């Protein structure tokens, strides 16, 4: 009976030792893994690039443009070459930050400081399926050309970008970028997140 009890104690001790060994291994490897993730700047940037929707602001708009043109030689208008038309289209402007513009200045694993070089318009496209041309007036000497319409729209895209930038679009991108990056980094375990824009 005593020998049986000794065997049971040995088994329990071995089992306890095994659980302790597995637990310690898991704790140490997990801690090492966390330190690797949090202190490795390349991994932090990669995580930000994958998780963060770099397009932090999406701006949808509709625009109507009236275009009037004629042909001229040496700034003298040629008669019967006047043409005019109205374009209505929908556009989407995406603003945000590129991963290469994010720089980690300090990273302790608990606190991280990030500097963002610039926020910018990353993409601006027109919905090709919703372009409407109205009130076309053209002469036999100056017909409406589709390529010309597309070129005009390209100019109006730039004008629209300037318009929304003057209305505070870049400030909105900065604010949304800051909030998004803070949330991601705090989710990764950082307690203190400092973000500065150049």
Backbone as JSON Lines, residues from 0, in Angstrom:
{"i":0,"aa":"X","n":[0.83,-1.19,0.0],"ca":[0.0,0.0,0.0],"c":[0.88,1.26,0.0]}
{"i":1,"aa":"X","n":[1.93,1.22,0.84],"ca":[2.87,2.34,0.94],"c":[3.61,2.52,-0.38]}
{"i":2,"aa":"X","n":[3.97,1.42,-0.98],"ca":[4.68,1.48,-2.26],"c":[3.78,2.05,-3.35]}
{"i":3,"aa":"X","n":[2.49,1.7,-3.32],"ca":[1.51,2.2,-4.3],"c":[1.37,3.71,-4.14]}
{"i":4,"aa":"X","n":[1.31,4.16,-2.87],"ca":[1.18,5.59,-2.6],"c":[2.42,6.35,-3.08]}
{"i":5,"aa":"X","n":[3.61,5.77,-2.92],"ca":[4.85,6.38,-3.4],"c":[4.83,6.53,-4.91]}
{"i":6,"aa":"X","n":[4.3,5.51,-5.61],"ca":[4.2,5.54,-7.07],"c":[3.27,6.66,-7.5]}
{"i":7,"aa":"X","n":[2.12,6.8,-6.8],"ca":[1.14,7.85,-7.13],"c":[1.77,9.23,-6.92]}
{"i":8,"aa":"X","n":[2.51,9.4,-5.81],"ca":[3.19,10.67,-5.53],"c":[4.22,11.0,-6.61]}
{"i":9,"aa":"X","n":[4.96,9.96,-7.04],"ca":[5.96,10.16,-8.1],"c":[5.29,10.61,-9.39]}
{"i":10,"aa":"X","n":[4.18,9.95,-9.72],"ca":[3.44,10.3,-10.94],"c":[2.92,11.72,-10.84]}
{"i":11,"aa":"X","n":[2.34,12.09,-9.68],"ca":[1.82,13.46,-9.48],"c":[2.93,14.49,-9.57]}
{"i":12,"aa":"X","n":[4.09,14.18,-8.96],"ca":[5.22,15.1,-9.02],"c":[5.72,15.27,-10.44]}
{"i":13,"aa":"X","n":[5.8,14.16,-11.17],"ca":[6.25,14.22,-12.56],"c":[5.26,15.03,-13.4]}
{"i":14,"aa":"X","n":[3.97,14.81,-13.16],"ca":[2.91,15.51,-13.89],"c":[2.95,17.01,-13.58]}
{"i":15,"aa":"X","n":[3.12,17.35,-12.29],"ca":[3.22,18.75,-11.87],"c":[4.43,19.42,-12.5]}
{"i":16,"aa":"X","n":[5.56,18.69,-12.5],"ca":[6.79,19.22,-13.1],"c":[6.59,19.47,-14.6]}
{"i":17,"aa":"X","n":[5.92,18.54,-15.25],"ca":[5.65,18.65,-16.69],"c":[4.78,19.87,-16.98]}
{"i":18,"aa":"X","n":[3.72,20.09,-16.18],"ca":[2.83,21.25,-16.36],"c":[3.62,22.54,-16.13]}
{"i":19,"aa":"X","n":[4.45,22.54,-15.09],"ca":[5.26,23.7,-14.78],"c":[6.24,24.01,-15.92]}
{"i":20,"aa":"X","n":[6.83,22.97,-16.47],"ca":[7.78,23.12,-17.58],"c":[7.08,23.68,-18.81]}
{"i":21,"aa":"X","n":[5.91,23.13,-19.15],"ca":[5.15,23.6,-20.33],"c":[4.72,25.05,-20.12]}
{"i":22,"aa":"X","n":[4.19,25.35,-18.92],"ca":[3.75,26.71,-18.61],"c":[4.88,27.72,-18.7]}
{"i":23,"aa":"X","n":[6.04,27.36,-18.15],"ca":[7.2,28.26,-18.18],"c":[7.67,28.49,-19.61]}
{"i":24,"aa":"X","n":[7.73,27.42,-20.38],"ca":[8.15,27.52,-21.79],"c":[7.21,28.43,-22.56]}
{"i":25,"aa":"X","n":[5.91,28.24,-22.34],"ca":[4.9,29.06,-23.04],"c":[5.05,30.53,-22.65]}
{"i":26,"aa":"X","n":[5.21,30.79,-21.34],"ca":[5.31,32.17,-20.84],"c":[6.57,32.85,-21.4]}
{"i":27,"aa":"X","n":[7.7,32.16,-21.36],"ca":[8.96,32.74,-21.84],"c":[8.91,32.98,-23.35]}
{"i":28,"aa":"X","n":[8.43,31.97,-24.1],"ca":[8.39,32.14,-25.56],"c":[7.39,33.22,-25.95]}
{"i":29,"aa":"X","n":[6.28,33.31,-25.24],"ca":[5.27,34.33,-25.53],"c":[5.81,35.72,-25.24]}
{"i":30,"aa":"X","n":[6.54,35.83,-24.13],"ca":[7.11,37.12,-23.76],"c":[8.17,37.54,-24.76]}
{"i":31,"aa":"X","n":[9.0,36.59,-25.18],"ca":[10.04,36.87,-26.17],"c":[9.41,37.28,-27.5]}
{"i":32,"aa":"X","n":[8.35,36.57,-27.85],"ca":[7.63,36.86,-29.1],"c":[7.05,38.27,-29.06]}
{"i":33,"aa":"X","n":[6.43,38.65,-27.93],"ca":[5.83,39.98,-27.79],"c":[6.91,41.05,-27.9]}
{"i":34,"aa":"X","n":[8.04,40.84,-27.24],"ca":[9.11,41.83,-27.29],"c":[9.61,41.98,-28.72]}
{"i":35,"aa":"X","n":[9.71,40.85,-29.44],"ca":[10.15,40.89,-30.82],"c":[9.21,41.73,-31.68]}
{"i":36,"aa":"X","n":[7.9,41.49,-31.5],"ca":[6.9,42.21,-32.3],"c":[6.95,43.69,-31.97]}
{"i":37,"aa":"X","n":[6.96,44.02,-30.68],"ca":[6.83,45.42,-30.28],"c":[8.11,46.23,-30.47]}
{"i":38,"aa":"X","n":[9.26,45.59,-30.36],"ca":[10.5,46.35,-30.45],"c":[11.11,46.33,-31.85]}
{"i":39,"aa":"X","n":[10.58,45.52,-32.74],"ca":[11.11,45.44,-34.1],"c":[10.37,46.46,-34.97]}
{"i":40,"aa":"X","n":[11.07,47.54,-35.32],"ca":[10.44,48.62,-36.09],"c":[9.91,48.16,-37.44]}
{"i":41,"aa":"X","n":[10.63,47.26,-38.09],"ca":[10.2,46.78,-39.42],"c":[8.86,46.05,-39.29]}
{"i":42,"aa":"X","n":[8.72,45.24,-38.23],"ca":[7.46,44.52,-38.02],"c":[6.31,45.49,-37.72]}
{"i":43,"aa":"X","n":[6.62,46.55,-36.98],"ca":[5.59,47.55,-36.66],"c":[5.12,48.22,-37.94]}
{"i":44,"aa":"X","n":[6.07,48.65,-38.78],"ca":[5.71,49.32,-40.05],"c":[4.93,48.36,-40.94]}
{"i":45,"aa":"X","n":[5.37,47.09,-41.02],"ca":[4.65,46.1,-41.84],"c":[3.23,45.9,-41.34]}
{"i":46,"aa":"X","n":[3.08,45.84,-40.02],"ca":[1.74,45.67,-39.44],"c":[0.86,46.87,-39.77]}
{"i":47,"aa":"X","n":[1.43,48.07,-39.63],"ca":[0.68,49.28,-39.96],"c":[0.25,49.27,-41.42]}
{"i":48,"aa":"X","n":[1.17,48.86,-42.3],"ca":[0.88,48.83,-43.74],"c":[-0.23,47.83,-44.06]}
{"i":49,"aa":"X","n":[-0.23,46.68,-43.37],"ca":[-1.22,45.64,-43.66],"c":[-2.57,45.94,-43.02]}
{"i":50,"aa":"X","n":[-2.54,46.42,-41.77],"ca":[-3.79,46.59,-41.03],"c":[-4.43,47.94,-41.33]}
{"i":51,"aa":"X","n":[-3.6,48.99,-41.38],"ca":[-4.13,50.33,-41.58],"c":[-4.6,50.5,-43.0]}
{"i":52,"aa":"X","n":[-5.82,51.0,-43.13],"ca":[-6.29,51.4,-44.45],"c":[-5.59,52.71,-44.73]}
{"i":53,"aa":"X","n":[-4.52,52.65,-45.53],"ca":[-3.67,53.81,-45.75],"c":[-4.5,54.98,-46.31]}
{"i":54,"aa":"X","n":[-5.57,54.64,-47.08],"ca":[-6.51,55.67,-47.5],"c":[-7.42,55.98,-46.3]}
{"i":55,"aa":"X","n":[-7.04,56.97,-45.51],"ca":[-7.8,57.22,-44.28],"c":[-9.03,58.08,-44.5]}
{"i":56,"aa":"X","n":[-9.09,58.79,-45.64],"ca":[-10.26,59.61,-45.94],"c":[-10.7,59.32,-47.37]}
{"i":57,"aa":"X","n":[-11.98,59.02,-47.53],"ca":[-12.55,58.8,-48.86],"c":[-13.6,59.87,-49.1]}
{"i":58,"aa":"X","n":[-13.41,60.64,-50.16],"ca":[-14.28,61.78,-50.43],"c":[-15.0,61.55,-51.76]}
{"i":59,"aa":"X","n":[-16.32,61.36,-51.7],"ca":[-17.13,61.18,-52.91],"c":[-17.76,62.52,-53.28]}
{"i":60,"aa":"X","n":[-17.78,62.82,-54.57],"ca":[-18.38,64.08,-54.99],"c":[-19.0,63.97,-56.37]}
{"i":61,"aa":"X","n":[-19.88,64.91,-56.69],"ca":[-20.44,65.06,-58.03],"c":[-20.09,66.45,-58.51]}
{"i":62,"aa":"X","n":[-19.82,66.56,-59.8],"ca":[-19.44,67.86,-60.34],"c":[-20.11,68.08,-61.7]}
{"i":63,"aa":"X","n":[-20.48,69.32,-61.95],"ca":[-21.03,69.7,-63.25],"c":[-20.18,70.85,-63.78]}
{"i":64,"aa":"X","n":[-19.7,70.69,-65.02],"ca":[-18.81,71.69,-65.6],"c":[-19.34,72.09,-66.97]}
{"i":65,"aa":"X","n":[-19.39,73.39,-67.21],"ca":[-19.78,73.89,-68.53],"c":[-18.51,74.33,-69.26]}
{"i":66,"aa":"X","n":[-18.34,73.84,-70.47],"ca":[-17.13,74.13,-71.24],"c":[-17.52,74.82,-72.55]}
{"i":67,"aa":"X","n":[-16.86,75.93,-72.83],"ca":[-17.06,76.65,-74.09],"c":[-15.71,76.83,-74.75]}
{"i":68,"aa":"X","n":[-15.64,76.52,-76.05],"ca":[-14.37,76.6,-76.76],"c":[-14.59,77.08,-78.18]}
{"i":69,"aa":"X","n":[-13.51,77.6,-78.75],"ca":[-13.5,77.89,-80.18],"c":[-12.07,77.8,-80.67]}
{"i":70,"aa":"X","n":[-11.92,77.79,-81.98],"ca":[-10.58,77.74,-82.56],"c":[-10.13,79.16,-82.84]}
{"i":71,"aa":"X","n":[-8.83,79.37,-82.68],"ca":[-8.31,80.7,-82.95],"c":[-6.9,80.62,-83.52]}
{"i":72,"aa":"X","n":[-6.54,81.67,-84.25],"ca":[-5.18,81.8,-84.78],"c":[-4.64,83.13,-84.29]}
{"i":73,"aa":"X","n":[-3.48,83.1,-83.62],"ca":[-2.88,84.31,-83.04],"c":[-3.88,85.09,-82.2]}
{"i":74,"aa":"X","n":[-4.63,84.36,-81.37],"ca":[-5.64,84.94,-80.46],"c":[-6.8,85.61,-81.19]}
{"i":75,"aa":"X","n":[-6.97,85.31,-82.46],"ca":[-8.12,85.81,-83.22],"c":[-9.07,84.65,-83.44]}
{"i":76,"aa":"X","n":[-10.31,84.79,-82.94],"ca":[-11.29,83.72,-83.05],"c":[-11.69,83.48,-84.5]}
{"i":77,"aa":"X","n":[-11.76,82.21,-84.83],"ca":[-12.21,81.84,-86.17],"c":[-13.73,81.68,-86.12]}
{"i":78,"aa":"X","n":[-14.46,82.37,-86.99],"ca":[-15.93,82.27,-86.97],"c":[-16.42,80.84,-87.23]}
{"i":79,"aa":"X","n":[-17.55,80.52,-86.68],"ca":[-18.24,79.23,-86.86],"c":[-17.45,78.04,-86.32]}
{"i":80,"aa":"X","n":[-16.59,78.3,-85.35],"ca":[-15.85,77.19,-84.71],"c":[-16.22,77.03,-83.24]}
{"i":81,"aa":"X","n":[-17.22,77.79,-82.77],"ca":[-17.61,77.73,-81.36],"c":[-18.27,76.39,-81.04]}
{"i":82,"aa":"X","n":[-17.96,75.88,-79.88],"ca":[-18.65,74.69,-79.39],"c":[-18.76,74.79,-77.88]}
{"i":83,"aa":"X","n":[-19.78,74.16,-77.34],"ca":[-19.98,74.15,-75.89],"c":[-20.67,72.86,-75.49]}
{"i":84,"aa":"X","n":[-20.43,72.46,-74.24],"ca":[-21.08,71.26,-73.71],"c":[-21.0,71.3,-72.19]}
{"i":85,"aa":"X","n":[-21.82,70.5,-71.55],"ca":[-21.85,70.39,-70.09],"c":[-21.51,68.95,-69.72]}
{"i":86,"aa":"X","n":[-20.58,68.8,-68.79],"ca":[-20.2,67.47,-68.31],"c":[-20.69,67.31,-66.88]}
{"i":87,"aa":"X","n":[-21.33,66.19,-66.6],"ca":[-21.7,65.83,-65.23],"c":[-21.02,64.5,-64.92]}
{"i":88,"aa":"X","n":[-20.32,64.45,-63.8],"ca":[-19.61,63.22,-63.45],"c":[-19.49,63.07,-61.95]}
{"i":89,"aa":"X","n":[-19.18,61.83,-61.53],"ca":[-18.95,61.51,-60.11],"c":[-17.48,61.14,-59.94]}
{"i":90,"aa":"X","n":[-16.89,61.63,-58.86],"ca":[-15.49,61.33,-58.6],"c":[-15.27,60.84,-57.18]}
{"i":91,"aa":"X","n":[-14.13,60.19,-56.98],"ca":[-13.74,59.72,-55.64],"c":[-12.28,60.14,-55.41]}
{"i":92,"aa":"X","n":[-12.05,60.79,-54.28],"ca":[-10.69,61.19,-53.9],"c":[-10.32,60.46,-52.62]}
{"i":93,"aa":"X","n":[-9.2,59.75,-52.67],"ca":[-8.69,59.04,-51.49],"c":[-7.47,59.77,-50.95]}
{"i":94,"aa":"X","n":[-7.51,60.1,-49.68],"ca":[-6.37,60.76,-49.04],"c":[-5.83,59.91,-47.91]}
{"i":95,"aa":"X","n":[-4.54,60.01,-47.69],"ca":[-3.94,59.22,-46.6],"c":[-2.45,59.41,-46.54]}
{"i":96,"aa":"X","n":[-1.77,58.34,-46.16],"ca":[-0.31,58.4,-46.0],"c":[0.3,57.14,-46.6]}
{"i":97,"aa":"X","n":[1.46,57.27,-47.2],"ca":[2.18,56.11,-47.75],"c":[3.07,55.51,-46.66]}
{"i":98,"aa":"X","n":[3.22,54.18,-46.65],"ca":[4.05,53.53,-45.6],"c":[5.46,54.1,-45.53]}
{"i":99,"aa":"X","n":[6.03,54.47,-46.68],"ca":[7.41,54.99,-46.67],"c":[7.51,56.38,-46.03]}
{"i":100,"aa":"X","n":[6.35,57.02,-45.82],"ca":[6.35,58.34,-45.16],"c":[6.14,58.24,-43.65]}
{"i":101,"aa":"X","n":[6.09,56.99,-43.13],"ca":[5.97,56.78,-41.68],"c":[7.34,56.38,-41.14]}
{"i":102,"aa":"X","n":[7.81,57.13,-40.16],"ca":[9.13,56.85,-39.57],"c":[8.99,56.67,-38.06]}
{"i":103,"aa":"X","n":[9.57,55.57,-37.54],"ca":[9.56,55.34,-36.09],"c":[10.79,56.01,-35.49]}
{"i":104,"aa":"X","n":[10.55,56.99,-34.64],"ca":[11.63,57.77,-34.02],"c":[12.14,57.09,-32.75]}
{"i":105,"aa":"X","n":[11.21,56.52,-31.96],"ca":[11.58,55.87,-30.7],"c":[10.61,54.73,-30.44]}
{"i":106,"aa":"X","n":[11.14,53.59,-29.97],"ca":[10.3,52.42,-29.71],"c":[10.88,51.62,-28.55]}
{"i":107,"aa":"X","n":[10.2,51.7,-27.39],"ca":[10.68,50.96,-26.21],"c":[9.93,49.64,-26.0]}
{"i":108,"aa":"X","n":[8.87,49.44,-26.76],"ca":[8.02,48.26,-26.54],"c":[6.78,48.64,-25.73]}
{"i":109,"aa":"X","n":[6.9,49.69,-24.94],"ca":[5.77,50.21,-24.16],"c":[5.32,51.56,-24.72]}
{"i":110,"aa":"X","n":[6.32,52.35,-25.16],"ca":[6.04,53.68,-25.73],"c":[6.64,53.75,-27.13]}
{"i":111,"aa":"X","n":[5.91,54.36,-28.05],"ca":[6.39,54.5,-29.42],"c":[6.13,55.92,-29.91]}
{"i":112,"aa":"X","n":[7.12,56.47,-30.61],"ca":[6.98,57.81,-31.21],"c":[7.14,57.68,-32.71]}
{"i":113,"aa":"X","n":[6.17,58.23,-33.42],"ca":[6.15,58.11,-34.88],"c":[6.11,59.5,-35.49]}
{"i":114,"aa":"X","n":[6.85,59.65,-36.59],"ca":[6.82,60.9,-37.34],"c":[6.3,60.59,-38.74]}
{"i":115,"aa":"X","n":[5.32,61.38,-39.18],"ca":[4.75,61.19,-40.51],"c":[5.19,62.36,-41.38]}
{"i":116,"aa":"X","n":[5.87,62.03,-42.47],"ca":[6.45,63.08,-43.31],"c":[5.37,63.9,-43.98]}
{"i":117,"aa":"X","n":[4.38,63.23,-44.57],"ca":[3.33,64.0,-45.24],"c":[2.09,63.14,-45.46]}
{"i":118,"aa":"X","n":[0.95,63.82,-45.42],"ca":[-0.3,63.22,-45.85],"c":[-0.58,63.78,-47.24]}
{"i":119,"aa":"X","n":[-1.28,63.03,-48.05],"ca":[-1.48,63.48,-49.42],"c":[-2.69,62.83,-50.06]}
{"i":120,"aa":"X","n":[-3.05,63.34,-51.23],"ca":[-4.08,62.7,-52.05],"c":[-3.4,61.52,-52.74]}
{"i":121,"aa":"X","n":[-3.87,60.33,-52.44],"ca":[-3.25,59.12,-52.98],"c":[-3.86,58.69,-54.31]}
{"i":122,"aa":"X","n":[-5.13,59.01,-54.48],"ca":[-5.83,58.5,-55.66],"c":[-7.03,59.42,-55.94]}
{"i":123,"aa":"X","n":[-7.28,59.65,-57.21],"ca":[-8.44,60.46,-57.61],"c":[-8.93,59.89,-58.93]}
{"i":124,"aa":"X","n":[-10.11,59.31,-58.89],"ca":[-10.61,58.71,-60.12],"c":[-12.05,59.1,-60.38]}
{"i":125,"aa":"X","n":[-12.41,59.02,-61.65],"ca":[-13.75,59.36,-62.12],"c":[-14.48,58.06,-62.42]}
{"i":126,"aa":"X","n":[-15.74,58.02,-62.03],"ca":[-16.58,56.86,-62.33],"c":[-16.95,56.91,-63.82]}
{"i":127,"aa":"X","n":[-16.23,56.11,-64.62],"ca":[-16.41,56.13,-66.08],"c":[-17.83,55.79,-66.54]}
{"i":128,"aa":"X","n":[-18.52,55.01,-65.73],"ca":[-19.86,54.58,-66.14],"c":[-20.92,55.65,-65.88]}
{"i":129,"aa":"X","n":[-20.55,56.69,-65.17],"ca":[-21.52,57.75,-64.85],"c":[-21.04,59.12,-65.32]}
{"i":130,"aa":"X","n":[-20.54,59.18,-66.54],"ca":[-20.18,60.46,-67.16],"c":[-21.3,60.82,-68.13]}
{"i":131,"aa":"X","n":[-21.84,62.02,-67.96],"ca":[-22.93,62.46,-68.84],"c":[-22.52,63.76,-69.52]}
{"i":132,"aa":"X","n":[-22.76,63.84,-70.82],"ca":[-22.48,65.06,-71.59],"c":[-23.8,65.59,-72.12]}
{"i":133,"aa":"X","n":[-24.11,66.84,-71.74],"ca":[-25.38,67.47,-72.11],"c":[-25.15,68.69,-72.99]}
{"i":134,"aa":"X","n":[-26.22,69.08,-73.65],"ca":[-26.3,70.36,-74.34],"c":[-25.09,70.59,-75.24]}
{"i":135,"aa":"X","n":[-24.82,69.61,-76.09],"ca":[-23.66,69.71,-76.97],"c":[-24.0,70.61,-78.15]}
{"i":136,"aa":"X","n":[-23.18,71.63,-78.32],"ca":[-23.33,72.52,-79.47],"c":[-21.97,72.59,-80.14]}
{"i":137,"aa":"X","n":[-21.89,72.06,-81.32],"ca":[-20.61,72.1,-82.03],"c":[-20.85,72.51,-83.49]}
{"i":138,"aa":"X","n":[-19.8,72.98,-84.1],"ca":[-19.91,73.4,-85.5],"c":[-19.3,72.33,-86.39]}
{"i":139,"aa":"X","n":[-19.57,72.45,-87.68],"ca":[-19.0,71.45,-88.62],"c":[-17.49,71.58,-88.7]}
{"i":140,"aa":"X","n":[-16.95,72.74,-88.27],"ca":[-15.51,72.97,-88.32],"c":[-14.81,72.61,-87.01]}
{"i":141,"aa":"X","n":[-15.6,72.31,-86.01],"ca":[-15.01,72.05,-84.69],"c":[-15.89,71.04,-83.94]}
{"i":142,"aa":"X","n":[-15.74,69.79,-84.29],"ca":[-16.57,68.73,-83.7],"c":[-16.09,68.37,-82.3]}
{"i":143,"aa":"X","n":[-17.02,67.86,-81.5],"ca":[-16.69,67.42,-80.14],"c":[-15.94,66.1,-80.21]}
{"i":144,"aa":"X","n":[-14.78,66.06,-79.53],"ca":[-13.93,64.88,-79.53],"c":[-13.9,64.29,-78.12]}
{"i":145,"aa":"X","n":[-14.09,62.99,-78.01],"ca":[-14.13,62.33,-76.69],"c":[-12.82,62.52,-75.94]}
{"i":146,"aa":"X","n":[-11.69,62.42,-76.62],"ca":[-10.39,62.6,-75.97],"c":[-10.26,64.0,-75.38]}
{"i":147,"aa":"X","n":[-10.82,64.95,-76.09],"ca":[-10.79,66.33,-75.62],"c":[-11.59,66.46,-74.32]}
{"i":148,"aa":"X","n":[-12.73,65.78,-74.25],"ca":[-13.56,65.78,-73.04],"c":[-12.77,65.2,-71.87]}
{"i":149,"aa":"X","n":[-12.08,64.08,-72.11],"ca":[-11.29,63.43,-71.06],"c":[-10.15,64.32,-70.59]}
{"i":150,"aa":"X","n":[-9.51,65.03,-71.53],"ca":[-8.43,65.95,-71.16],"c":[-8.96,67.08,-70.29]}
{"i":151,"aa":"X","n":[-10.14,67.6,-70.67],"ca":[-10.76,68.67,-69.88],"c":[-11.08,68.19,-68.47]}
{"i":152,"aa":"X","n":[-11.57,66.95,-68.37],"ca":[-11.91,66.4,-67.05],"c":[-10.67,66.27,-66.19]}
{"i":153,"aa":"X","n":[-9.54,65.95,-66.81],"ca":[-8.29,65.83,-66.07],"c":[-7.93,67.18,-65.44]}
{"i":154,"aa":"X","n":[-8.14,68.27,-66.18],"ca":[-7.87,69.61,-65.66],"c":[-8.82,69.94,-64.51]}
{"i":155,"aa":"X","n":[-10.09,69.57,-64.66],"ca":[-11.08,69.86,-63.63],"c":[-10.85,69.03,-62.37]}
{"i":156,"aa":"X","n":[-10.26,67.84,-62.53],"ca":[-9.89,67.02,-61.36],"c":[-8.88,67.78,-60.5]}
{"i":157,"aa":"X","n":[-7.87,68.34,-61.16],"ca":[-6.84,69.1,-60.41],"c":[-7.46,70.3,-59.71]}
{"i":158,"aa":"X","n":[-8.36,70.98,-60.4],"ca":[-9.04,72.14,-59.8],"c":[-9.84,71.73,-58.58]}
{"i":159,"aa":"X","n":[-10.51,70.56,-58.68],"ca":[-11.33,70.1,-57.56],"c":[-10.45,69.73,-56.36]}
{"i":160,"aa":"X","n":[-9.29,69.14,-56.63],"ca":[-8.35,68.81,-55.55],"c":[-7.91,70.08,-54.82]}
{"i":161,"aa":"X","n":[-7.57,71.12,-55.59],"ca":[-7.15,72.39,-54.98],"c":[-8.28,72.97,-54.13]}
{"i":162,"aa":"X","n":[-9.5,72.83,-54.61],"ca":[-10.67,73.36,-53.9],"c":[-10.83,72.69,-52.53]}
{"i":163,"aa":"X","n":[-10.8,71.35,-52.5],"ca":[-11.03,70.67,-51.21],"c":[-9.84,70.82,-50.27]}
{"i":164,"aa":"X","n":[-8.63,70.97,-50.83],"ca":[-7.45,71.22,-49.98],"c":[-7.61,72.57,-49.28]}
{"i":165,"aa":"X","n":[-8.1,73.57,-50.03],"ca":[-8.31,74.9,-49.43],"c":[-9.41,74.87,-48.37]}
{"i":166,"aa":"X","n":[-10.29,73.86,-48.44],"ca":[-11.39,73.74,-47.46],"c":[-11.02,72.88,-46.25]}
{"i":167,"aa":"X","n":[-9.75,72.41,-46.18],"ca":[-9.31,71.67,-44.99],"c":[-9.21,70.17,-45.15]}
{"i":168,"aa":"X","n":[-9.11,69.69,-46.4],"ca":[-9.04,68.24,-46.64],"c":[-7.8,67.61,-46.02]}
{"i":169,"aa":"X","n":[-6.64,68.29,-46.1],"ca":[-5.4,67.74,-45.55],"c":[-5.47,67.61,-44.02]}
{"i":170,"aa":"X","n":[-6.11,68.58,-43.38],"ca":[-6.26,68.51,-41.92],"c":[-7.13,67.32,-41.52]}
{"i":171,"aa":"X","n":[-8.16,67.04,-42.34],"ca":[-9.02,65.88,-42.08],"c":[-8.25,64.58,-42.24]}
{"i":172,"aa":"X","n":[-7.4,64.52,-43.27],"ca":[-6.56,63.33,-43.49],"c":[-5.64,63.12,-42.29]}
{"i":173,"aa":"X","n":[-5.01,64.21,-41.82],"ca":[-4.1,64.11,-40.67],"c":[-4.81,63.57,-39.44]}
{"i":174,"aa":"X","n":[-5.98,64.12,-39.15],"ca":[-6.73,63.71,-37.95],"c":[-7.12,62.23,-38.03]}
{"i":175,"aa":"X","n":[-7.64,61.81,-39.19],"ca":[-8.06,60.41,-39.35],"c":[-6.86,59.46,-39.32]}
{"i":176,"aa":"X","n":[-5.74,59.88,-39.91],"ca":[-4.52,59.06,-39.9],"c":[-4.03,58.88,-38.48]}
{"i":177,"aa":"X","n":[-4.02,59.97,-37.71],"ca":[-3.55,59.92,-36.32],"c":[-4.41,58.96,-35.5]}
{"i":178,"aa":"X","n":[-5.73,59.08,-35.61],"ca":[-6.64,58.22,-34.85],"c":[-6.46,56.75,-35.24]}
{"i":179,"aa":"X","n":[-6.36,56.48,-36.55],"ca":[-6.2,55.1,-37.04],"c":[-4.92,54.47,-36.53]}
{"i":180,"aa":"X","n":[-3.81,55.2,-36.64],"ca":[-2.51,54.65,-36.21],"c":[-2.48,54.45,-34.69]}
{"i":181,"aa":"X","n":[-3.03,55.4,-33.95],"ca":[-3.09,55.25,-32.47],"c":[-3.86,53.99,-32.09]}
{"i":182,"aa":"X","n":[-5.01,53.76,-32.72],"ca":[-5.82,52.59,-32.4],"c":[-5.09,51.29,-32.7]}
{"i":183,"aa":"X","n":[-4.4,51.26,-33.83],"ca":[-3.66,50.04,-34.2],"c":[-2.52,49.76,-33.21]}
{"i":184,"aa":"X","n":[-1.76,50.8,-32.9],"ca":[-0.6,50.61,-32.01],"c":[-1.03,50.28,-30.58]}
{"i":185,"aa":"X","n":[-2.11,50.87,-30.12],"ca":[-2.61,50.53,-28.77],"c":[-3.15,49.1,-28.76]}
{"i":186,"aa":"X","n":[-3.72,48.68,-29.88],"ca":[-4.16,47.28,-30.01],"c":[-3.0,46.31,-30.02]}
{"i":187,"aa":"X","n":[-1.83,46.78,-30.45],"ca":[-0.62,45.94,-30.44],"c":[0.01,45.88,-29.06]}
{"i":188,"aa":"X","n":[-0.43,46.75,-28.13],"ca":[0.09,46.69,-26.77],"c":[0.84,47.91,-26.3]}
{"i":189,"aa":"X","n":[1.01,48.92,-27.15],"ca":[1.69,50.14,-26.7],"c":[0.77,50.93,-25.78]}
{"i":190,"aa":"X","n":[1.31,51.37,-24.66],"ca":[0.54,52.19,-23.72],"c":[0.6,53.67,-24.06]}
{"i":191,"aa":"X","n":[1.74,54.1,-24.6],"ca":[1.9,55.51,-24.97],"c":[2.26,55.59,-26.44]}
{"i":192,"aa":"X","n":[1.46,56.36,-27.2],"ca":[1.67,56.53,-28.63],"c":[1.79,58.03,-28.93]}
{"i":193,"aa":"X","n":[2.94,58.43,-29.49],"ca":[3.14,59.82,-29.87],"c":[3.24,59.9,-31.39]}
{"i":194,"aa":"X","n":[2.4,60.73,-32.0],"ca":[2.41,60.88,-33.46],"c":[2.59,62.36,-33.8]}
{"i":195,"aa":"X","n":[3.61,62.64,-34.6],"ca":[3.87,64.01,-35.04],"c":[3.91,64.07,-36.56]}
{"i":196,"aa":"X","n":[3.43,65.19,-37.1],"ca":[3.47,65.41,-38.55],"c":[4.54,66.47,-38.85]}
{"i":197,"aa":"X","n":[5.32,66.22,-39.87],"ca":[6.37,67.18,-40.26],"c":[5.75,68.4,-40.9]}
